[in-house]
Amino acid sequence: MLTGRSRFLDDLHPPGLAHLAFVRSPYAHARVVSVSVPQGAPGLLAVLTARDLEGRARPLPIQVPEGADAADEPHPLLAAGDVRYAGQAVAAVVAESRALAEDAAELVEVEYEELDPIADPAASDLELLRWQRSGGDVDGAFASADMVAGGRYALPRLVAAPMETRGALAYHDPARDLLTLWCSSQDTHRPLRNLSHVLDVPAERLRVIVPDVGGAFGSKGPLAPEAAVAAVAAMDLGRPVKWAEDRYENFVASYQGRGMEADVELALDGDGRMLAVRARIRADLGAYLLPATAIPPHTAGMLMAGCYTLQAAEVSVTGVRTNKVPTGPYRGAGRPEAAYFLECAVDDAARALSLDPVELRRRNLIAEFPHRSPLGFTYDSGDYGRCLDLALELVEPGRAAGEHLIGTGVAMYVERAGGSFEAARAALAADGRLVIHSSTSPHGQGHDTTLAQIAAERLHVDPAAIVLEFGDSALVPGGTGTFGSRSVTVGGSAVARAVDELREQCLRAAARLLDAPQNEISWGEDGLTAGDGRTLRLSDLAAAGALEAVARFESELVFGSGAYAAVVEIERATGRLTVRRLAAVDDAGTIVNPLLAEGQVLGGAVQGLGECLSEEATYDEQAQPTSASFADYSLPTAAEVPPIAAAFVESPSPLNPLGAKGIGEGGTIGTPAAVSNAVADALGGRHVDPPFTEDKLWRAIHE
């Protein structure tokens, strides 16, 4: 990538390529009366509407979490009957070039009958999701409590804003009846499954290829509706069709994250022991349910017991429909929400008890593992006290400074990772290198380095001798997908198993070729050596016969954790917030590559800071997006990033051969809660929800 040799989706230009553009609704809620298709526009090849897709393509499937009730409101590929958010695709235009497609799209005339939109989730009684779970004697705990503390806490909607926007390129080969879809995605598996469902064709007739990807942060998981339309257009035209999203489309049509609020109550006894938690979470899910829309609210609900020895918990989740683009997983996907809701309530409880927030946490941290939370998760390992101690060592509490209010905040978190399965195939190539096909797929995390390191350490060879191959459903073994901090835990464990099996095959083959006992064969960088010193190079071993191993690793959930601490400064006169220091301590089990792990933490922490400082996807009363460009949606720059001290605690998981847990999302989970608690500390205990704009904080100071 540094030398410019990477190939992203929009770098692909096969012969005969046609381009796809979309006609998008200017209204947040309207009935589609008619669609008039232009005739004779320059370069125009086809126009597709919902009518053209009838009987040929279904809406995207909905993933319903265990125990949840979800409405049958899937996202249509193109609007049929009505539009439910500004930016929803109504028609698709295919032309000889991107410019001609965009020009032709402007000639499509759509007659709308405008309807009243719902912008405020509090005003919506249209439920898309409902889930509830309880464990332990919640009523008894609250009845016996000496104090009940908590409050209402909210996190705004966010835009993932990857450097590379979404895109897809489709081509149908009639001779083989094979549809190939190149897409900027987090993996091949979910788009393949989704496309098989949408087109109602067997997966064997589909091939998904993921080229280099310029970031995703959760927003490129399931298949995009636009990608499915590109597939239909390619089959109709018999030539490749490409859609490359522009930045405006990414703001209005790519699903957004967060957008939840919660009422949280903590029951405590007089000594500050937490007895139970009760939470009611409300999520603004937008206009439809995309495949993974229901997942983040459910995850938030399941993690509401946090790192604490609570014996009882009761959580309900309600997801309502509004006339906005749907939500879905955004880095953390429910974990930051749970940590924010609970950790803000813990700080409010500490103030109500006149107890130091750190001390309150210490009295209630889980110390013995495995631990089953009252909501049903079983935490495999952890050292929560050590994480908290280390975070406090890395950040110095702030001191009052005249015209500035100073605050210090801490936050704990626990997150789920792993689960389901991944697979790997390891083979010895003719030149002696080891080629690994992994079902995981990188989009910025450094899988090439990490997985090569896992293989090289087990084989005692130079990592340069390891070749990783990803992202082609015709070549890589089947898997679940790259999301939720699961790549090393599950994908890495599959690589480890495949390499271990290949190593045994190589040892057996070398023993046969060298006519020596297998237990006398040693493995080194020069090859395999017998006890008498005779050496067989890996290339010689490969020439003697094909050696290949395939492994599948299935994982229970593993639970990473961490403690974050922040020091903030608020200018009294203006309300301007400056985050002075941030300490990030994460326990991801065994760390394979400390440099890449730290990079994940720093990147996640900066995204968490953006959520605190400025990021918010806003809408007006007519549900029109008012932050649909970087002029109005402000990402943090280097100037806003404070010194971040990152450290790791390693409590290996007993559930996989690497002892690994998740690291990719820790920064986004711990940062918002720690900064929010620091802001509340600076404001004398008054809670304010992010983003912490100057106007919001100035009013909080002067009110």
N, C-alpha and C positions, 0 to 999 in steps of 0.2 A: 504493500500500500504506500509506503514511503517513497518508492521509486516510480509510482504511477502505473504499475502493471496490473493493478486490481481491476476487475470488471464487475460493475454494478448493473442493475437491471436496465437502466436507461442507456448503458453503453452497448447493449445488444442490438444489432441491426441486420437481421437475416435478410436474404433476398426476397423481394416482393412484399416487404413489410408495409402494413396499413396501420393507421393510428386511430385511437378511440378517444372521444371526448364526451362529456356528459352535460345534459341540460338539467340544471338543478333548480329546485323550487325557491323563489324569493320569499315565499310565505312560510310561516311556522306551522300553520294549520289551514288547510283549504281542501275543497273538493275539486278534483280534476274533471272539468267538463268536457274538454276535447283537446286533442293534440294534432296540429297541422304540420305535416312533413314537407320540407322544401323540395322543390323539383328543379333539377338541373343546376344545383350549386356546383361550383368548380371543385373537381376532385372527389365529389361525394360518391361513396360506395354503398352505404346502407344506413338506415335509421331503424333502431329497435325501440319498441315501447313494451309495456307490460303485456299488451295483447299478443305481441309476437312471441312472448315467452310462455304463454299458456299451454299447458300440456307437455312442455319441453324442459322446463327448469322449475324447481321448487325453491321456496325460501330456505335460508340457512337453518340448520338444526339448532335446537336449544339444549344446552347442557343444564340439567336440573340437579342441584346438590341434594345429597341424601337428606330425607326428612322435610324437604321444602315443597311448597306448592307454587307452581309457576303458571302464569297465564299463557294461553296459546296465542302469543303475539310475536311470531318470528319476523325478522326484518326482510321485507321483500327485496328482490334484486332491483326492480324498478317500481316506482309508485303505481299502485293500481287503485283507482277509486278516490283515494285521498292522499295528501301529503301530510306528514306529521312533524316535520322540522325543516327549518330553513337550511337549504343545502342538500336536501334529499334528492336523489337522482330520479328524474321523471322519464327521460329518454336518453338513448345512447346513439352517437353519431360516429360513423366510420368513414374516413377519407384517406387520400393518398399521403397526406402529411399531417403533422400535428397542427400546424397553423391552419390548414384547410379544414380540418375537423373542428377546430374551435370556431372558425368563421361560420361553418355550416350549422353548428350548434346554436349560434345566435339567430339563425333564420327559422328555427323550429318555434312555432307559435303554440303556446299552451294557454288555454282559457281556464281560469281558476274562479271558484266561488269561495271567497275568503270566509273562514270560520274563526270563532273565538279560540285563541290559544291559551294554554296553561303554562305559565312561566315559573310560578312559585310552587315548589313541591308541597308546601303546607296547604295550598288551596286545592290540591288534587285528591280525589277520592277513588281514582282508578288504580287499583292495585295490580302490579305485575308479579310480585313475589311476596311470599309470606313464609317465615320460618320461626320456630320457637323451640327452645330446649332449656331444661332445668335439671339440676342435680343437687342432692342433699336437701336438708330441711331449711329452705329459704325463709319461709314464714316464721319458723321458730327462731332462726338467727336474728331476723330483724326485730322480732318481739322481745328478745332478750338483750338486744344491743343497748349499750349506754349512750351511743351516739350514732346518728345517721348523717353522712356528709356526702357531698357530690355536687352535681350541677348539670348544665346543658353545654355541650361542646360540639363544634362543627368544623369540618374541613371543606374547603371549596373545591369545585371542579377544576381539573387541571388538564392541560394539553401535553401529550408526551413529547411532541416536537423533536423527533429524531432528525439528525442532520440530513439523511436521505428519506424522502417521503415514500409513500407506498407506490407499488407498481406491479404490473403483470404483463406477460407476453405469452400468447397462446398460439399453438399450431396443431392442426389435425391432419394426420397422415392417413388418407383413405385406404391406401394399399394395406396397411397393417391395422386399420381402424384404431389408431392410437392417438390420443390427445395428450400433448405435452404442454405443461404450464410452467414457465419460468416465473418466479415471483420473489419479490423482496419480502422475505418471511423469516420467522424465527426457527423454522424447521420444515421438513417436507411432510411430516406425518399428519398434522392437523389440516393443512390445505388439501391433502389427498383425501382424507376421510370426508371433509366437508364437500369437496367437489363431487365425490362419488355419490353423496346424498343428494346434492342439488340436481345433478344430471341423471340420477338413477341409473348409473352404469357401474359395472364391477371395477374395483380398484385396479385389476389387471389391465384394463384398457386405458389407464391413466398413468402419466409420468409427471412428477413434480421435481423441478430442479431449482435449487436456491443458489444464486451466484453470491458474490461478495455483498454484504449487507451493511449499510451505514447507520446502524443503530436501530433500536426498536422499542426498548423499555416497556414491553408488554403489548404495544399497539399493533404488532405484526404477528399475532399468534394465529387465530382462526382465519379462514379465508375471507377476504374482503368481498362484499357484494359485487363491486366493480370488476374484480378478477373473474368472477363467474360469468358476467356479461361478456367479457373479452373472450372467454372460452366458447360461448355460444356464437359470437360473431365470427370467430375463426372457423368454426365448423360450417357456418353458412357460406362464407366467402371462399373457403379452400385456400387461404393464404394466412401468413402470420399476422396477428393483430396485437398491438401494444397499447397499454394505458400506463402513463407515467403521471402521477398526481402532482399538481402544482401546490405551492405552499398555502394558498387560500383554501383549496379543497381539503388539505390536511387539517386546517383549523376547523372547518365547518362540517366535514363528513367523516373524518377518522374518529373512532370512538374515544371518549375522554375518560379520565380517571377520577377517583375520589367522589366528592359530592355527597357526603354523608354527615348526619348529625346524630347525637345520642343524648338521652337523659340517663345519667348514671348515678346510682346510689350505692354507697359503701356502708355496711353495718360494722361497727367496731365496739369492743368493750372498753372499759376505762383505762386499761393498760396499753391501748393502741393495738390490740390484736384484731386483725381483719377477720370477720366472721363470715360475711357473704357479700356478694355483689349482685345488683339487679340493674339491667340495662335495657333500654328500648331504643333500637337503632332504626333510623329512617334514612332511606337512600333514594336520591333522585336518579332514576334509571334511564330517563329519557323516553323516547317515543316507542321503542321496540325492544325486544330481547334479542341481542346478538348471541352467538354461541356461548360466550363466556361472561355475559353481563351479570348473571346471578352469582358468579363465583366470589368476587371480592366482598359483597355484604355478608355472605355465609362465612367466609374465612374470618372476617372481623368479629362476627358473633362467637365463633368457636374459640377465639383467643382472648375472650374478655376476662378470663381468670388470671392472665398474665403470669408473672414469676412468683406468685404468692400462695401461701398455704391456706387458701380459702377452702372451706369445707362445703360451701353451698353457693350456687350461682343460678340465676335465671335470666335468660336473654331472649328477646324477641327482635326479629328483623322484618321490616315492612319496606318493600320497594315500590314506589309509585311512578306512574307515567306522567311525564311532562312533554311539552312540545320542543324538545331539544334533541340533539344528536345523542344516541345511546351511550351509556358508559360501559366500561370493560376493564380488564386488568391493566393497571399502570404500575410500574416498578414498586413492589410491595404488595399491591393487590389485596387490601383488607388488613394486612399486618400493621401498616402505619396508622390506620384508623383505630384499630384496637388499642395499640400502644398509646396513642394520643388521648382517646377517651378515658382509658383507665388511669394513665399516669397523671393527667390533669386532675382527676378525681382524688388520687392519692395525695397530691399537693394540697388540694382544698381540705381534705380530711386532716392533714398535718396542721394546717393553720387553725382549723376548728378545735383541735386538741392542744394547741400551743406547743406543738412538738416539732422538732427539727425534721424536715422531710426525709433526710438521709436516715435518721434514726428510725423513723416509722417504717421505712423500707427494710432496714436491717432486721427489725423484729419479726418480719413476716416473710422473708425470702425462703423459698424451698431449698432444703439442704440435702435431702436424700433422694436418690434416683434408683430405679425408674419411679416416676411420680405420675399418678393419674389425676388429671384435673376434674373438677366436678362437672365440666361440660363434655368430658369423654375423651380428650386427647391424653396419650401417655407419653410424657417427656422422657427421652431415653437417657440423657446425661446433661450435666451442666455444673457450673461453679459460679452461681450468681453473685455470691458475696465477693469473690475475687474480682469479678468484672467491676463491681461497684467501687471496691477499694482502689483499683487501678485507674478508673476514670477520675476519681477524686485526686489521685496523685498527679495526674496529667493536667489538671486545670486548677488555677489558683482563683479562689473566690474574689469577686470584684469589690472595690471599695468606693464609697461615695466620693463624687468629684464635682462639687459646686453646681454648675448649671446642667449637670447630667445625672440622671437616675441610673443606678447600677443594680443589676440583678444577676443572680446565679441560679441555675436550674439543673436538675438531674432527671433522668428517665431510664427505666428499665424496659426491656422487651424480651419476648420469646416469640420465635417464628417457626412455622412448619415448613419443611422442605422434603425433598425426596418423594417417595411414594411411586407406585406403579413400576414400570420396567423400562429398561433400555437394552440395547444389544451391540455387539462389536464382532467384527471378523478380522483376524490377524493372519497374515500370510507371509511367507518368506519369498521375496522376489529373486529373480535370477541373478541380480547383481549383489545379493547378500543383504539388501536393505529389508527392513520390516515394514510392510504396508498394512495400515489399520483402517478399515472402514467403520466409522462410528455412527450410530443412529442419532447422536446429539449433533447440534448444528450451531456454529459460532456466529455471532453478529456483533462482535466487539470485545468479547471476554477473554480471548487468548486461548481457546481450546487447543489449538495446534501445539502450543508450548506445554500446557498443563498435561494433556493426555500423552504427549511424547515423553514427558518427564516420568510419568507413571510407568510407561512401558520400558523406558531405558533403565530405570532403577531396578526393575525386576529382572532384566536381562543382562545387566552390567555392561551396557554398550553406550556409546556416545549418542545423545539425543538426535544428532544430525543423521544418524542411521535409521531414524524412524520417519515414515511418511504417513501423514494423516489425510484421509479422504472423507469429505462430508457432502451432504446436500443434494443427493440425487437418489430419488426413491427407487430407481432401477438398479442401483449399485449398493446402497447402504442397507443394512438389515433393518427390519421394522422396529419402531420404538414408540414412545409416547409423545415426546416433544421437549423443546428447550424453553423452559419457563420455571418460575418458582424456585430458583436457586437449587436446581437438582442435577446439573450437568456432571459435576465431579462426583457427587454422592452416588448417583445411579449410573450415569454414562461412564464415569471413570472406573467404577467397580466392574462394569461389564468389560471394559478394556483390560483391567487387571486379570480378570478370569480368563479372557481369551489369550492373553499373553502367557499366563501360567500354563495353560494347556498346550500352546504352541511350543513353549520351552521344553515341556516333557516330551513332545513329539520329536523335537530336535535332538534331545539327549538320547532317546531310543535309537533314532536313525544314526547318530554319530557312533554310538556303541556298536551298532551293526557294521558300519563301514570301517571303523577302526579295529574291529574285532577285539573289543575291550569291554570289561564289566561297566555297566551304566553308572554304578556308584563311584567309579574312578574318573568319570568324565567331568571336567570343569569347564565353566563358561567364562570367557574373557573377551576383551575388545578385539583380539586377533582371531577369535573363532573358538572352537571347542577342542580341548586338549585332553589326551589320554594321560594316564599315570606315568607312562614312559616318555612323555614329552612330545609325542606325535600330535600335530595340530591339523584340524580340518577347518578350512575357511567356510564362512556361511554361504558364500557363492558356490563352493564345491558341494556343500550340503544341499543347496537348492537344486543344483544340476542333477543330483541323484534321485530326485522325486519331489512331487508337489507336497508341500507341508502347509496346512491351513487349519485354523481352529475358529469356531464360532461359539460365542458365549452370550447368554442372556442373564441379566441380573434383575431380580424383582426385589423391591425395597418396601419395607414399612416406612411410615413417616418418621423423619428425624427432626430434632428441634434445636436449632441454633438459638443463641441468646446474646444479650449484651447490655452494656450500660453506657449512656452518653451524658456528658455534662457540658454546659454552655455558660459563658459570661456575656452579658449584653449591656449596652449603654444606650439610653434614650435621652435625646436633647430636649430639655424642658420647653424651650421656646418654640420649637418646630415639630416635635414629636418624631424626629428622625431616629430610626433604630440602626445601631451598628452592633453586629455580633463581633465581639473582641476575640474570643477563643472558643474552640470546640474540641472536646476530647471524645474520641470514638473508640470504645473497647468492645470487640466482638469475639464471641466464642463460636467458631465454626468447626469445632472438632479439630482433626488433624489438618494442618495447612500444607498443601502440596507445594505451592509456589508463593512465598511471602510477598514478593513484589507485585504479582498480579492480584493477589488478595487485597493488598493495601490499595491498589488502583481501583478495585471494585468499591471499597469502603469510601474512598475519597470522592469518586464519581457519584455514588449514592448520596453522600452527605451534601454535596453541592446541589443536587436536585432537591434534597430536603430543605436546604437553605433558600432555594428559589421559591418553594412553597411558603416559606415563612416571610420572605422579604417582599415579594411582588407578584408571584404567579397566581392568576385566578381567571378562569374562563367565565366571562360575565355575559348576561343577557338583559335586554330591557323588558318592559311590561308586555310587549308583544312577542316575547320569546325570540327576538332577533339578536344574534350574536353581536356583542359590542367590543369584542377583543379578538377579532379574526385576522390579525396580522401582528408581526413583531413590533409594530409601532404602538400597539395597544396591549400586547401581552409580552411582558418584559422578563427575559431570562437573566439570571445572574451572570455577571462577567467576572473576570479575575479580580477586578477592583473591589467587588463585594465579598470575596471569599476570605475569611479570616484564617489565621494559622490553625491548622487541624492536626492534632496529635492523635495518631492511630496506633493501637496496640491490640494484641490478640491473647486470648486465653484459650488453651487447647484442652478440652475434655472430650476425648475421642468417643464417637458413637460406637456402641457394640453391635450395631445392626448392619454394618457393611465392612468389607475387608480393608478399606482405607481408613476407617474411623472418621470419615468426613461428614460434615453437615453443610448448611447453606451459608454463603457469604455475599451473594450478589445484591441483596436488598437491605442489608443491615443499616447502611447509611441513611436510606430513605425512611426507615422505621424509627430509629432512635432520635434523629435530629429534630423533627418538628416538635415532639413532645418536650425535649430538653430545652429548646429555645423558647417555647411557649411558657414553660414553667419559670424560665429566667425572666421573661417579660412580666409575668404576673408578680414575681418577686420584686422587680424594679418598680412596679405600680402599687406596691404596698399590699399585694394579695388580690388585686382585682384581675379577673380573668378576661382576656380578649382573644378572640379567635383570629387565626391568620387569614390572609396576609396582613402583616403588621405595617400598614401604610402610615405615612406621616399624619394624615388627617385623622385616622382612627385612633392612633396613640395620643395625638394632641388633645382630642376630645376626652379620651379616658383620663388624661392628666388633669384637665381643667374642669371636668365634671365632678 
